[in-house]
Amino acid sequence: MIPKKAFLTRGTGVHRDKLASFELALRDAGIEKFNLVCVSSILPPSCKVVTQEEGLKYLSPGEIVYCVLARNQTNEPHRLIASAIGTAIPQNEENYGYISEHSSFGEDEDTAGMYAEDIAATMLATTLGIEFDVDSAWQEREQIYKASGHIFNTTHICQVAKGNKNGLWTTVVAAMVFVE
């Protein structure tokens, strides 16, 4: 199976039970009806990233669905949690791209999301032979990657939440879901 389309989604759930909190996060993300199988980090060649609305049209309840999933949970009141997915798509559609997942504590949405995007872009850049200074800032490397003419697009999706003030389980998820 080589997916032709994929979509990004995210969600948050809060419940006294850890598993129920995860289920509610999947519901919020719109992917609770599927049997999710987590896979690693490759975006197939020519795979189009579509909207969640379009992608869900191709899926049926109970279907086994492959995804790259980032998940984080806490029952510590006010603890900041994040889950993010980053993507890097090559200019040449015949090449594969990269998807990264990142989960963290204490990072805001922008920080966690940009970190996930950076990971995906760096993985793709290394496979394409793009030279860069690993110690330079993401924004600087992003310009080098895109100026190389090999990386077409990078993006991310991120979900953050603070742990429930009463100590209920709080879960955040972010996912790239494959369809077709």
C-alpha positions in Angstrom: 0.0 0.0 0.0 1.4 3.3 -1.0 -0.9 6.2 0.0 -1.8 8.8 -2.6 -3.2 11.3 -0.1 -2.7 12.3 3.6 -4.1 14.9 5.9 -3.0 16.6 9.2 -5.2 16.8 12.3 -4.9 17.5 16.0 -7.0 17.3 19.1 -7.3 17.5 22.9 -9.1 15.3 25.5 -9.7 15.6 29.2 -11.0 12.8 31.4 -10.4 11.1 34.8 -9.2 8.0 33.0 -6.0 8.1 30.9 -7.4 6.0 28.1 -10.7 7.9 27.9 -8.7 11.1 27.7 -6.8 9.7 24.7 -10.1 8.6 23.1 -11.5 12.2 23.5 -8.4 13.6 21.9 -8.9 11.3 18.9 -12.5 12.4 18.8 -11.5 16.0 18.8 -9.1 15.2 15.9 -11.9 13.4 14.0 -10.0 10.1 13.8 -11.5 8.0 16.7 -13.6 5.8 14.3 -10.5 4.1 12.8 -8.1 1.4 13.9 -4.9 3.5 13.8 -1.6 1.9 13.0 1.4 4.1 13.7 4.1 4.1 11.1 7.4 5.9 10.8 8.5 9.0 9.0 8.3 8.7 5.2 5.9 10.7 3.1 5.5 8.6 -0.1 6.5 10.0 -3.5 3.6 12.0 -5.1 1.5 11.8 -2.0 -0.7 14.9 -1.8 -1.5 16.6 1.5 -5.2 17.4 1.5 -7.6 19.0 4.0 -8.9 16.9 6.8 -12.4 17.2 5.4 -11.3 15.8 2.0 -9.3 13.0 3.5 -12.0 11.8 5.8 -14.2 11.2 2.7 -12.0 8.3 1.8 -12.2 6.5 5.2 -14.9 4.3 6.8 -15.5 3.5 10.5 -13.5 0.5 11.6 -11.0 0.7 8.8 -7.3 0.1 9.5 -5.7 3.4 8.9 -2.0 4.2 8.9 -0.7 7.4 10.5 2.2 9.1 12.0 1.0 10.0 15.5 2.4 12.3 18.2 0.8 11.9 21.6 1.4 13.4 25.0 -0.5 13.1 28.3 -0.4 14.5 31.9 -2.4 14.5 35.0 -0.3 17.2 36.6 -2.4 20.4 37.0 -1.3 23.2 34.7 1.6 21.3 33.2 2.0 22.4 29.5 2.1 19.6 27.0 2.5 19.6 23.3 2.3 17.2 20.4 3.4 18.2 16.9 3.8 16.7 13.4 6.3 18.3 10.9 6.5 17.7 7.2 9.1 18.3 4.5 8.0 17.8 0.9 10.6 17.6 -1.9 10.5 19.7 -5.0 10.7 16.5 -7.2 7.5 14.6 -6.5 9.2 11.3 -7.5 11.3 11.6 -4.3 9.9 10.8 -0.9 9.5 13.4 1.9 9.7 13.2 5.6 7.2 13.4 8.5 8.4 13.9 12.1 6.5 13.6 15.4 7.5 15.5 18.5 6.0 15.5 22.0 7.2 17.7 24.8 6.6 19.3 28.1 6.8 23.1 28.7 7.0 24.1 25.0 4.4 26.5 23.5 2.7 25.8 20.2 5.1 27.7 18.0 8.2 26.2 19.6 7.0 22.6 19.5 5.6 23.0 16.0 8.7 24.6 14.5 10.9 21.9 16.2 8.9 19.2 14.5 9.1 21.0 11.1 12.8 21.4 11.6 13.3 17.7 12.3 11.4 16.7 9.1 13.3 19.3 7.0 16.7 18.3 8.3 16.0 14.6 7.7 15.0 15.4 4.1 18.0 17.7 3.6 20.5 15.1 4.7 19.0 12.5 2.3 19.2 15.1 -0.6 22.8 16.0 0.2 22.1 19.6 1.1 25.0 21.1 3.1 24.2 23.2 6.1 25.5 24.1 9.6 23.7 21.8 12.1 24.2 24.5 14.8 22.5 27.3 12.9 19.1 28.5 13.8 16.0 26.8 12.1 15.1 29.9 10.2 18.6 30.1 8.8 18.6 26.5 7.8 15.0 26.7 6.4 16.3 29.4 3.9 19.2 27.2 2.9 16.9 24.2 2.4 14.4 26.1 0.3 17.1 28.0 -1.7 18.7 24.6 -2.6 15.7 24.0 -5.0 15.2 20.5 -3.6 12.8 21.2 -0.7 9.4 22.5 -1.9 7.5 22.9 1.3 7.8 22.5 5.0 4.9 22.8 7.5 3.7 21.6 10.9 0.6 21.1 13.0 0.7 21.3 16.8 -1.7 20.8 19.7 -0.9 22.2 23.1 -2.8 22.1 26.4 -2.3 22.7 30.1 -3.0 19.9 32.4 -6.5 20.1 33.9 -6.5 22.2 37.1 -8.2 19.3 39.0 -5.7 16.7 38.0 -7.8 15.0 35.3 -5.8 13.3 32.5 -5.2 15.7 29.6 -4.1 14.3 26.3 -2.9 16.1 23.1 -2.5 14.4 19.7 -1.3 15.5 16.3 -1.3 13.2 13.3 -0.7 12.8 9.6 -3.2 10.3 8.4 -2.8 8.4 5.2 -5.7 7.7 2.8 -6.2 5.9 -0.5 
